[in-house]
Amino acid sequence: MARESPKSVPVFSIGVSESDYDELPMAQVAAEAAGMTFHSKRVTPEIADLLPTMVYHLGEPADAYGVGIYLVSKLAAEHVKVVLSGDGGDESFGGYDRYLGQSLVDLYCSLPTVLRRHVLPAIINRIPESFRYKSIAQRLSWMQTMSQHSGAERYARALGFLRFMPEEKEQLFTSQAMDALDDADSIARMQTYFDAENANELTDRMLYTDLMTRVSDHNLVMSDRMSMACSLEVRSPFVDPQVIEFAARLPTNMKIHHRQLKYLLRKVAARYIPAELVKLPKQGFGFPVGRWMRSDLKNLVVGRLATSRFVDAGIFRADYLQRIVDEHMNGKRDHSYRLWLLLSLEIWHDIYLEQIPVGAVISETRKQVRA
């Protein structure tokens, strides 16, 4: 598109100062190689100011992904009215590490039972959490957990590993609240798609499950609402039905080839951007929230969850909330995804149930951050 356009096409990206999360340097090289005009902005821990804004526009609690979408949309809206996004590319063309991870789990499962169930878990639990992007401790814990399951349940747990699995929900919710939940078993829903007749090979089963759940219920909803909050329209070519159908007909080795994710898209990209960029591993659209929660955002996390409205209402267990906060702050385990969801739920409660004006919620959030 950039080559056909008579004007330079603008591209927009955000990053952070932490090098293991920051892709801005590579994004700029790629944009310049394609003849595009590069616009960027770095995110800081002050995203806590944006959390109430995000929850208000989204209308529901959400993970930190929404903040990134909001900020890049706000940046783009300063220059254009419509943008193209890459939503759906990973799910149709095989872009996530978890697709490769399933075969590694199978290898792990081939180890002697005593070693896998007793010796290695004890070792893994002693590895300190570095809070780096996809840390060693997190990867090994993921593999150990996945080795205890198979098929649809394993994949559903792979998707929700950093969030709340069934046994964690039982620890989070009081027994009365758990009994009242209308749709507590998210694994069963995943299984419906994973075991559908639309796909035969494991890779295609995973891709189909993602398309029918995460893309439709999370990514596209987030992109649409966060961008429209900035008066920006987002169009996603990868979720065009013809593109999805084309990808679905491709053999799996055109998507993941010799452990290289998004093989076909990388081959196409190699025509336009430097080879060293094409070979880079997949990196998610995220921030070092886990570290920020132990520093700049610590007072906010500790303060809000220590006075949780959901504990007061008899929905959450105070001891579980305290435990995951302590484990995170002490560096024992990275609970950043769970803590962010709980934090956004508290703010959602303030805005939508207590009917507290967004401006007042933002002011209170800032006070807690700086307390």
KAFEN-V205870 format. One line per field, one symbol per residue. phi: phi as a letter, one per 40 degrees, with the letter a starting at -180 (. if undefined). psi: psi as a letter, one per 20 degrees, with the letter a starting at -180 (. if undefined). A space follows every 10 residues. Layout:
BEGIN
phi: ???
psi: ???
END
This chain:
BEGIN
phi: .cccccbccc bbababcccc bcbddccccc ccccgbccba accbdccdcc dcccccccga caccdccccc ccccccccbb bbbbbcdgcc ccbgbbdccc cccccccccc cddccccbcc dccdcccccc gccfcddccc cdccccccba fccccccccb dcbbcdcccc cccccccccc ccbccccccc cdccccccbb cddccccccc ccbccccbdc cccccccccb fbbbbbdcbc dccccccccc ccccbbbfgb cfdccccccc cbbddccccc ccbccbbccd ccccbdbdcc ccccccbdcc cdcgcbcccc dccccccccc gcacbdcccc cccccccdcc ccbcgcdddc cccccccccc c
psi: ghhhpiqppq qpqqarhohi ipjgghhggg ghhjkrpppr qpqrijihhi ghgghghhjr qrrihhgggg ghggghiihr hprqrjpigh hhjmiqhhgh hhhhhgghii qqggghiggg hhggiipqpi krpmrggggh hgggghiirr chhghhhhhj gicorghhhh hgqrhghghi phmhnhhhgh hghhjrihqg qgghgggggg hifgghifgh gggghhghhj lppppnhijp hhgghghhiq qhiigooljo qlgghhgghi ihqqhhhhiq qpprmrrlhg ghijehjghg gggghhkphh ghjkgqphhg ghghgghghi jhqojhgghg ghghgghggg ghgikpqggh ggghggghgj .
END
